[in-house]
Amino acid sequence: MKSKSKVVVVGGGVVGVSALYHLAKKGWSDVVLVERKELTSGSTWHAAGLLPLFNMSYSVGQLHKYAVNLYGKLEEETGKNVGFSRVSNIRLANNKDRMDEYFQYAGVAQTIGVDVKFLTPDQVKEIWPLCNTSDLVGAIQHPEDGYIQPADLTQALATGARNRGAEIYRNTTVVGIKQTKNGWVVETDKGSIECEHVISCSGNFARQTGKMVGLDIPVIPVEHQYIVTEPHPEIQKRKKEGLPEMGVLRDSDSRWYMREEAGGLILGPYEDGAPACYVNGPSKESEYELFQEDLDRLAPHIEGAIHRVPAFGEVGVKKVYNGAICYTPDGNPIVGPAWGLKNFWINEGHSFGITAAGGAGWQLAEWIIDGEPTIDMLGVEPRRYGDYCSKSYLIKKNEEAYSHVFINHFPDEERPAARPLRTAPCYDRMKNLGAVFGQKFGWERPNFFATDGMEQKDDWSFRRSKWFSAIEKECKNVRENVGLLDMTAFAKCRIKGLGAEAFLDKLVANKLPKKNWKN
């Protein structure tokens, strides 16, 4: 094992191996990856392998787009078949709000160059003849979407990295990480490695890795189940006749995905009540681990699947997978430089890790080697969370993020779990005055004040919301009279030093007062 390296990547799932691959691809061959067991032995091996291009975040959408394009070229580059089935993806809608969400998403997709097609129910039926389309409003389709074999993908990325000089140390456990004057020392059970940079890609072990360097990384996994069925005669018949695979089907309003698998079907619901897991971290022996299945939790979604695809109810259950998927409070990953630590990088919290791995590794390589990312990474910024993210808070919020994967995502939506958390001294007074609160960095702040008999709750919509008139009154009152703003939640900065006055004079709109300035 090397004793020195430019970069040490901690974690050998698809996320970590992608980071290693992209560093080597960009010219840094003196890089290593350390994995405590075998590659993919965490969450990667049991992933369903879906590649959803759909994402309401500009940052995450860019990562997904890059990854899907990369995965289509890996076999040619490495000689390894990654099992990429580009069968397209269809997202169904059975109400107007859902279609509004798809139209908003289409704007994001157009901005980042992702192809999206709108389908009528009849067009859905042509592509997915086993689908009941009688109550659908419409759908969208990603022609370039599909699924991949996660283990094969990881091994292809590993081959690509090794071919460029990178090294991978399997069955090697990181036991400590220490900062030095010149960088870091990663201590393992097989020796230590001095390096300039460390990238944490440790998945279910993210909090333990963070703890080694004094970081409380806000990642706690949640259990995700999916069902694999026995073969269905109709699907086998289609394959025998040479008909194309029906692709990945997502019923957003019933909150599940479905695709073909070995002549049968895979169904993956995102249910309420899925519990957080590995709250205190996995055991040291954890490898290729699954949890006990709980089909009772999935019952409403199974019924919804049978309604939408009656063939699903005509086959037996072959296998139920119940494994850990990492989550953050907003469901987006954490990718970028760690707060307060030089050259320590976080690549954690990937709830859609197979899809995002390619893009996250790409951007970290750009950032580390060239000094900045090449796309807007604000949506995955590590500093978007703070010390308010206690373990109990993360459990509630991450479970909520899981259950919210398929809900309607309205503009500026607010989520209710683990609230109120931080409140100003005047919180109760504002609430009694009709305040309807949102959350900013853990703080409760009024979004508007309900007036004239309005119900004291938010009204999220893609169109004009009920609170429009209330905010209109607030604006007029501030213009014509006076307004008072509670700024408890605002960040406070102390600027001091020899050039503080000159700096602030350039920063603020008016000149700083001179009288009693030093007092």
C-alpha positions as CSV (number, residue, x, y, z in Angstrom):
1,M,0.0,0.0,0.0
2,K,1.2,3.5,-0.8
3,S,2.3,5.7,2.0
4,K,1.7,9.0,0.0
5,S,-0.9,10.1,-2.5
6,K,-2.4,13.3,-3.8
7,V,-6.0,12.2,-2.9
8,V,-7.5,9.5,-0.8
9,V,-11.1,8.5,-1.5
10,V,-12.8,6.9,1.4
11,G,-15.5,4.4,0.3
12,G,-15.8,2.0,-2.5
13,G,-19.4,2.3,-3.6
14,V,-20.3,3.7,-7.0
15,V,-20.0,7.3,-5.7
16,G,-16.5,6.8,-4.4
17,V,-15.2,4.8,-7.4
18,S,-16.7,7.5,-9.7
19,A,-14.7,10.2,-7.8
20,L,-11.5,8.2,-8.2
21,Y,-12.2,7.6,-11.9
22,H,-12.8,11.3,-12.6
23,L,-9.6,12.4,-10.8
24,A,-7.6,9.9,-12.8
25,K,-9.4,10.8,-16.0
26,K,-8.4,14.5,-15.5
27,G,-4.8,13.6,-15.1
28,W,-4.2,12.9,-11.4
29,S,-3.0,9.3,-11.5
30,D,-1.5,9.4,-8.0
31,V,-4.8,8.8,-6.3
32,V,-6.1,5.9,-4.2
33,L,-9.4,4.6,-2.9
34,V,-9.8,2.8,0.4
35,E,-12.8,0.4,0.9
36,R,-13.4,-1.5,4.2
37,K,-14.9,-4.5,2.5
38,E,-15.5,-5.2,-1.2
39,L,-16.5,-2.6,-3.9
40,T,-20.3,-2.1,-3.9
41,S,-20.8,-3.9,-0.6
42,G,-22.8,-1.0,1.0
43,S,-25.9,0.3,-0.7
44,T,-24.7,0.1,-4.3
45,W,-25.1,-3.7,-4.7
46,H,-28.9,-3.8,-3.8
47,A,-29.9,-0.6,-5.8
48,A,-32.5,-1.0,-8.5
49,G,-30.2,0.7,-10.9
50,L,-32.6,3.4,-12.2
51,L,-31.3,6.5,-13.9
52,P,-33.9,9.2,-13.5
53,L,-33.1,12.3,-15.4
54,F,-36.1,14.0,-13.7
55,N,-35.1,16.4,-10.9
56,M,-36.5,19.7,-9.9
57,S,-33.0,20.9,-8.8
58,Y,-30.8,22.6,-11.5
59,S,-27.7,21.3,-9.8
60,V,-28.8,17.7,-9.4
61,G,-30.3,17.7,-12.8
62,Q,-26.9,18.6,-14.3
63,L,-25.2,15.8,-12.4
64,H,-27.8,13.3,-13.6
65,K,-27.5,14.4,-17.2
66,Y,-23.8,14.1,-17.3
67,A,-23.9,10.6,-15.6
68,V,-26.4,9.1,-18.1
69,N,-24.3,10.4,-21.0
70,L,-21.1,9.0,-19.4
71,Y,-22.5,5.6,-18.7
72,G,-23.5,5.1,-22.3
73,K,-19.8,5.4,-23.3
74,L,-18.1,3.4,-20.5
75,E,-18.2,0.0,-22.2
76,E,-16.4,1.3,-25.3
77,E,-13.8,2.9,-23.1
78,T,-13.2,0.1,-20.6
79,G,-14.4,-3.0,-22.3
80,K,-16.7,-3.7,-19.4
81,N,-20.5,-4.2,-20.1
82,V,-22.3,-2.0,-17.6
83,G,-25.8,-3.4,-18.4
84,F,-27.2,-0.1,-19.5
85,S,-30.7,-0.5,-20.8
86,R,-31.8,2.8,-22.5
87,V,-35.5,1.9,-22.5
88,S,-36.8,5.4,-21.7
89,N,-38.8,6.5,-18.6
90,I,-42.5,7.5,-18.4
91,R,-43.9,9.6,-15.5
92,L,-47.7,9.4,-15.3
93,A,-50.1,12.2,-14.2
94,N,-53.7,11.8,-13.1
95,N,-54.4,15.4,-12.1
96,K,-53.8,18.9,-13.2
97,D,-51.3,19.8,-10.4
98,R,-49.1,17.0,-11.5
99,M,-49.1,18.1,-15.1
100,D,-48.3,21.6,-13.9
101,E,-45.3,20.2,-12.1
102,Y,-44.2,18.5,-15.2
103,F,-44.5,21.7,-17.2
104,Q,-42.3,23.5,-14.6
105,Y,-39.8,20.7,-14.7
106,A,-39.7,20.8,-18.5
107,G,-38.4,24.4,-18.2
108,V,-35.5,23.2,-16.0
109,A,-34.9,20.3,-18.4
110,Q,-34.7,22.6,-21.4
111,T,-32.3,24.9,-19.6
112,I,-29.8,22.1,-18.9
113,G,-30.4,20.3,-22.3
114,V,-32.4,17.2,-21.2
115,D,-35.0,15.9,-23.7
116,V,-38.5,15.7,-22.4
117,K,-41.6,14.7,-24.4
118,F,-45.2,15.1,-23.3
119,L,-47.5,12.1,-23.9
120,T,-51.2,11.7,-24.1
121,P,-52.8,8.6,-22.4
122,D,-53.2,6.9,-25.8
123,Q,-49.4,7.4,-26.5
124,V,-48.7,5.9,-23.0
125,K,-50.8,2.9,-23.9
126,E,-48.8,2.4,-27.1
127,I,-45.5,2.3,-25.3
128,W,-46.8,0.5,-22.2
129,P,-49.7,-1.8,-23.3
130,L,-50.0,-3.4,-19.9
131,C,-50.8,0.0,-18.3
132,N,-54.3,1.1,-17.4
133,T,-54.6,4.7,-18.8
134,S,-58.3,5.3,-18.3
135,D,-57.9,7.9,-15.5
136,L,-54.7,9.6,-16.7
137,V,-54.4,13.2,-17.7
138,G,-51.1,12.7,-19.5
139,A,-47.4,11.9,-18.9
140,I,-43.9,12.9,-19.7
141,Q,-41.1,10.7,-21.2
142,H,-37.3,10.8,-21.1
143,P,-36.2,8.9,-24.2
144,E,-32.6,8.7,-23.0
145,D,-33.5,7.3,-19.6
146,G,-33.5,3.7,-18.4
147,Y,-31.6,1.6,-15.9
148,I,-28.2,0.0,-15.4
149,Q,-26.5,-2.8,-13.4
150,P,-24.9,-1.0,-10.4
151,A,-22.2,-3.5,-9.7
152,D,-21.2,-3.7,-13.3
153,L,-21.1,0.1,-13.5
154,T,-18.9,0.3,-10.5
155,Q,-16.4,-2.3,-11.8
156,A,-16.2,-0.5,-15.1
157,L,-15.4,2.8,-13.4
158,A,-12.8,1.0,-11.3
159,T,-11.2,-0.4,-14.4
160,G,-11.2,3.0,-16.0
161,A,-9.5,4.5,-12.9
162,R,-6.9,1.7,-12.6
163,N,-6.1,2.0,-16.3
164,R,-5.0,5.6,-15.6
165,G,-2.8,4.7,-12.6
166,A,-5.2,5.0,-9.7
167,E,-5.1,2.3,-7.0
168,I,-7.9,0.7,-5.0
169,Y,-7.3,-1.0,-1.6
170,R,-10.1,-3.4,-0.7
171,N,-10.7,-4.9,2.7
172,T,-8.9,-1.9,4.2
173,T,-10.6,-0.1,7.0
174,V,-10.0,3.6,7.8
175,V,-9.6,4.0,11.5
176,G,-8.7,7.7,11.7
177,I,-8.1,10.8,9.7
178,K,-5.8,13.6,11.0
179,Q,-5.0,17.0,9.6
180,T,-1.4,18.1,9.2
181,K,0.4,21.2,8.1
182,N,0.6,20.0,4.5
183,G,-2.7,18.1,4.3
184,W,-4.0,14.9,5.8
185,V,-3.0,11.5,7.1
186,V,-5.5,8.7,6.5
187,E,-4.9,5.9,9.1
188,T,-6.0,2.4,8.1
189,D,-5.7,-1.0,9.6
190,K,-2.9,-1.7,7.1
191,G,-0.9,1.5,7.4
192,S,-1.2,5.2,6.9
193,I,-1.4,7.3,3.8
194,E,-0.3,11.0,3.7
195,C,-2.2,13.0,1.2
196,E,-3.2,16.5,0.1
197,H,-6.9,15.9,-0.2
198,V,-9.5,13.5,1.3
199,I,-12.9,12.8,-0.2
200,S,-15.5,11.2,2.0
201,C,-17.7,8.9,0.0
202,S,-18.6,6.5,2.8
203,G,-22.3,6.2,2.3
204,N,-24.0,4.6,5.3
205,F,-20.8,5.3,7.3
206,A,-20.8,9.1,6.5
207,R,-21.4,10.2,10.1
208,Q,-18.6,8.0,11.4
209,T,-16.2,9.3,8.8
210,G,-17.2,12.9,9.5
211,K,-16.7,12.4,13.2
212,M,-13.1,11.5,12.6
213,V,-12.4,15.1,11.5
214,G,-14.9,16.8,13.7
215,L,-17.8,17.1,11.2
216,D,-21.4,16.3,12.0
217,I,-22.5,15.3,8.5
218,P,-26.3,15.5,8.2
219,V,-26.8,12.1,6.6
220,I,-28.9,9.2,8.0
221,P,-30.1,6.4,5.7
222,V,-33.7,5.3,5.3
223,E,-35.0,1.8,4.5
224,H,-36.2,1.3,0.9
225,Q,-38.0,-1.8,-0.3
226,Y,-38.7,-3.0,-3.8
227,I,-40.4,-6.2,-4.9
228,V,-39.3,-8.5,-7.7
229,T,-42.0,-10.7,-9.2
230,E,-42.1,-14.0,-10.9
231,P,-42.2,-13.9,-14.8
232,H,-45.5,-12.8,-16.4
233,P,-46.6,-14.7,-19.6
234,E,-47.4,-11.5,-21.5
235,I,-44.0,-10.0,-20.8
236,Q,-42.3,-13.2,-21.8
237,K,-44.4,-13.3,-25.0
238,R,-43.4,-9.7,-25.9
239,K,-39.7,-10.7,-25.5
240,K,-40.1,-13.8,-27.6
241,E,-41.7,-11.7,-30.3
242,G,-38.8,-9.3,-30.3
243,L,-40.9,-6.4,-29.1
244,P,-39.1,-3.6,-27.2
245,E,-38.9,-3.5,-23.4
246,M,-41.7,-1.3,-22.0
247,G,-39.3,0.9,-20.1
248,V,-39.4,2.4,-16.6
249,L,-42.9,3.4,-15.5
250,R,-43.4,5.9,-12.6
251,D,-46.8,6.6,-11.2
252,S,-46.1,9.7,-9.3
253,D,-49.5,10.0,-7.7
254,S,-49.4,6.4,-6.4
255,R,-45.7,7.0,-5.5
256,W,-43.9,4.0,-7.1
257,Y,-41.6,3.0,-10.0
258,M,-41.9,-0.2,-12.0
259,R,-39.8,-1.8,-14.7
260,E,-39.3,-5.2,-16.3
261,E,-36.9,-7.7,-14.8
262,A,-36.2,-11.2,-16.2
263,G,-39.6,-11.5,-17.7
264,G,-41.3,-10.2,-14.5
265,L,-41.6,-6.8,-12.8
266,I,-39.9,-4.7,-10.2
267,L,-42.0,-2.4,-8.0
268,G,-40.4,0.2,-5.8
269,P,-42.8,2.3,-3.6
270,Y,-41.9,5.4,-1.6
271,E,-44.2,4.9,1.3
272,D,-45.0,6.8,4.5
273,G,-43.5,5.2,7.6
274,A,-40.3,4.0,6.1
275,P,-37.9,4.2,9.1
276,A,-34.5,5.7,9.3
277,C,-31.8,3.0,9.8
278,Y,-28.2,2.9,10.9
279,V,-28.9,5.8,13.1
280,N,-25.8,5.1,15.1
281,G,-24.0,3.7,12.0
282,P,-23.8,0.2,10.6
283,S,-21.8,-2.5,12.5
284,K,-18.2,-3.1,11.7
285,E,-19.2,-6.4,10.1
286,S,-21.9,-4.9,7.9
287,E,-21.5,-6.1,4.3
288,Y,-24.2,-6.8,1.6
289,E,-26.7,-6.2,4.3
290,L,-30.5,-6.2,4.0
291,F,-33.3,-5.7,6.5
292,Q,-36.4,-7.7,7.2
293,E,-39.1,-6.9,4.6
294,D,-42.4,-5.3,5.7
295,L,-45.0,-5.6,3.0
296,D,-47.8,-4.2,5.2
297,R,-46.2,-0.8,4.8
298,L,-46.4,-1.1,1.0
299,A,-50.0,-2.3,0.8
300,P,-51.6,0.9,-0.5
301,H,-48.9,1.2,-3.2
302,I,-49.2,-2.4,-4.2
303,E,-53.0,-1.8,-4.6
304,G,-52.2,1.3,-6.7
305,A,-49.8,-0.7,-8.8
306,I,-52.4,-3.4,-9.5
307,H,-54.9,-0.7,-10.5
308,R,-52.3,0.9,-12.9
309,V,-50.8,-2.4,-14.2
310,P,-53.3,-5.3,-13.6
311,A,-50.6,-7.8,-14.7
312,F,-48.7,-7.0,-11.5
313,G,-51.4,-8.6,-9.5
314,E,-51.3,-11.8,-11.6
315,V,-47.8,-12.9,-10.6
316,G,-46.2,-14.1,-7.4
317,V,-43.5,-12.4,-5.4
318,K,-40.0,-13.7,-6.1
319,K,-37.9,-11.5,-3.8
320,V,-38.2,-8.5,-1.6
321,Y,-35.2,-6.3,-1.1
322,N,-35.1,-3.9,1.9
323,G,-31.9,-2.0,2.0
324,A,-30.5,1.3,3.3
325,I,-30.5,4.4,1.1
326,C,-28.7,7.6,2.3
327,Y,-30.8,10.7,2.8
328,T,-30.4,14.4,3.8
329,P,-33.2,16.6,5.1
330,D,-34.1,18.0,1.6
331,G,-33.3,14.7,-0.3
332,N,-30.4,16.3,-2.3
333,P,-26.8,15.0,-1.8
334,I,-24.0,16.9,-0.2
335,V,-21.2,17.5,-2.7
336,G,-18.3,20.0,-2.2
337,P,-15.7,21.3,0.3
338,A,-16.3,20.6,3.9
339,W,-16.9,23.7,6.1
340,G,-13.9,24.8,8.2
341,L,-11.5,22.2,6.8
342,K,-9.0,22.7,4.0
343,N,-8.9,20.1,1.3
344,F,-11.5,17.8,2.9
345,W,-14.3,17.1,0.5
346,I,-17.8,15.6,1.1
347,N,-19.6,13.4,-1.4
348,E,-22.4,12.0,0.7
349,G,-26.2,11.7,1.2
350,H,-26.9,10.3,-2.3
351,S,-30.5,9.0,-2.3
352,F,-30.2,8.5,-6.1
353,G,-26.6,7.5,-5.9
354,I,-26.4,5.4,-9.1
355,T,-27.6,8.3,-11.2
356,A,-25.7,11.1,-9.4
357,A,-22.4,9.3,-8.9
358,G,-21.1,10.1,-12.4
359,G,-21.8,13.8,-12.1
360,A,-20.7,14.2,-8.5
361,G,-17.3,12.6,-9.3
362,W,-16.9,14.8,-12.4
363,Q,-17.6,18.0,-10.5
364,L,-15.4,17.1,-7.5
365,A,-12.5,16.4,-9.9
366,E,-13.0,19.8,-11.6
367,W,-13.2,21.5,-8.2
368,I,-10.2,19.9,-6.7
369,I,-7.9,20.1,-9.6
370,D,-8.9,23.4,-11.2
371,G,-10.2,25.2,-8.1
372,E,-13.9,25.6,-9.0
373,P,-16.8,23.5,-10.4
374,T,-18.0,24.0,-13.9
375,I,-21.7,24.0,-13.1
376,D,-23.8,25.7,-10.4
377,M,-23.5,23.4,-7.4
378,L,-25.5,25.6,-5.0
379,G,-28.3,22.9,-4.7
380,V,-25.8,20.4,-3.2
381,E,-23.7,22.9,-1.2
382,P,-22.5,21.2,2.1
383,R,-23.0,24.5,4.1
384,R,-26.7,24.6,3.4
385,Y,-27.2,22.9,6.8
386,G,-26.1,24.0,10.2
387,D,-25.7,22.8,13.8
388,Y,-29.4,22.7,14.2
389,C,-29.4,19.3,12.4
390,S,-29.4,17.1,15.5
391,K,-29.8,13.3,15.2
392,S,-33.5,13.5,16.2
393,Y,-34.1,16.2,13.6
394,L,-32.3,14.2,10.9
395,I,-34.4,11.1,11.6
396,K,-37.7,13.0,11.2
397,K,-36.5,15.1,8.2
398,N,-34.8,12.3,6.3
399,E,-37.9,10.0,6.7
400,E,-40.0,12.9,5.4
401,A,-37.6,13.5,2.5
402,Y,-38.0,9.8,1.6
403,S,-41.8,9.9,1.7
404,H,-41.8,13.1,-0.3
405,V,-39.9,11.7,-3.3
406,F,-43.1,11.5,-5.4
407,I,-45.3,14.2,-3.9
408,N,-46.1,17.3,-5.9
409,H,-43.2,19.7,-5.5
410,F,-44.7,23.2,-5.6
411,P,-42.5,26.3,-6.0
412,D,-41.0,27.4,-2.6
413,E,-42.6,24.4,-0.9
414,E,-42.3,24.1,2.9
415,R,-42.1,20.8,4.7
416,P,-43.7,20.3,8.1
417,A,-41.6,17.6,9.9
418,A,-39.4,18.6,12.9
419,R,-41.0,22.0,13.3
420,P,-41.0,24.4,14.9
421,L,-37.3,24.1,15.8
422,R,-35.8,27.6,16.2
423,T,-38.2,30.4,17.1
424,A,-37.7,34.1,17.7
425,P,-38.8,35.7,21.0
426,C,-41.8,37.2,19.2
427,Y,-42.8,33.9,17.5
428,D,-46.0,33.5,19.6
429,R,-47.0,37.1,19.1
430,M,-46.6,36.8,15.3
431,K,-48.5,33.5,15.3
432,N,-51.4,35.2,17.2
433,L,-51.4,38.0,14.5
434,G,-52.0,35.3,11.8
435,A,-48.4,34.5,10.7
436,V,-48.0,31.5,8.5
437,F,-44.5,30.3,8.9
438,G,-41.8,28.9,6.7
439,Q,-38.4,27.5,7.8
440,K,-35.0,29.1,6.9
441,F,-31.9,27.4,8.3
442,G,-34.0,25.9,11.1
443,W,-35.7,29.2,12.0
444,E,-39.4,29.8,11.8
445,R,-40.1,33.0,9.8
446,P,-43.4,34.3,8.6
447,N,-44.1,33.8,4.9
448,F,-47.3,36.0,5.2
449,F,-50.0,37.0,7.6
450,A,-53.5,35.5,7.1
451,T,-56.1,38.2,7.1
452,D,-59.8,38.7,6.5
453,G,-60.9,35.3,7.6
454,M,-58.2,33.4,5.7
455,E,-57.3,30.0,7.0
456,Q,-53.9,30.2,8.8
457,K,-52.0,27.8,6.5
458,D,-50.1,27.9,3.3
459,D,-51.7,27.3,-0.1
460,W,-49.1,25.9,-2.5
461,S,-49.8,26.0,-6.2
462,F,-48.3,26.4,-9.6
463,R,-50.9,29.2,-10.2
464,R,-52.0,32.2,-8.2
465,S,-52.2,31.1,-4.5
466,K,-54.8,32.2,-1.9
467,W,-52.2,34.2,0.0
468,F,-51.7,36.6,-3.0
469,S,-54.1,39.2,-1.6
470,A,-52.7,39.0,1.9
471,I,-49.2,39.7,0.6
472,E,-50.6,42.5,-1.5
473,K,-51.9,44.2,1.6
474,E,-48.6,43.8,3.4
475,C,-46.7,45.4,0.5
476,K,-49.2,48.4,0.3
477,N,-49.0,48.9,4.1
478,V,-45.2,49.0,4.0
479,R,-45.2,51.4,1.1
480,E,-47.9,53.7,2.6
481,N,-47.2,53.4,6.3
482,V,-44.4,51.3,8.0
483,G,-43.3,47.7,8.3
484,L,-41.5,45.9,11.0
485,L,-39.3,42.9,10.1
486,D,-38.1,40.3,12.6
487,M,-34.4,39.7,11.8
488,T,-33.6,37.1,14.5
489,A,-32.9,34.5,11.9
490,F,-30.5,36.6,9.8
491,A,-26.8,35.7,9.9
492,K,-24.6,38.2,11.9
493,C,-21.1,39.0,10.8
494,R,-18.4,40.7,12.8
495,I,-16.0,42.7,10.6
496,K,-12.9,43.9,12.3
497,G,-9.3,44.8,11.5
498,L,-7.3,47.6,10.0
499,G,-9.3,47.9,6.7
500,A,-12.7,47.1,8.2
501,E,-14.1,50.6,7.8
502,A,-13.0,51.0,4.2
503,F,-14.3,47.5,3.4
504,L,-17.7,48.3,4.9
505,D,-17.9,51.7,3.2
506,K,-17.6,49.9,-0.2
507,L,-20.0,47.1,0.9
508,V,-23.0,49.0,2.3
509,A,-25.3,51.5,0.4
510,N,-24.4,54.5,2.6
511,K,-21.3,55.7,4.3
512,L,-20.7,54.4,7.9
513,P,-21.4,57.0,10.6
514,K,-18.2,58.6,11.9
515,K,-19.5,60.0,15.2
516,N,-18.6,57.8,18.2
517,W,-17.5,55.1,15.7
518,K,-14.7,53.9,18.0
519,N,-17.1,53.6,20.9
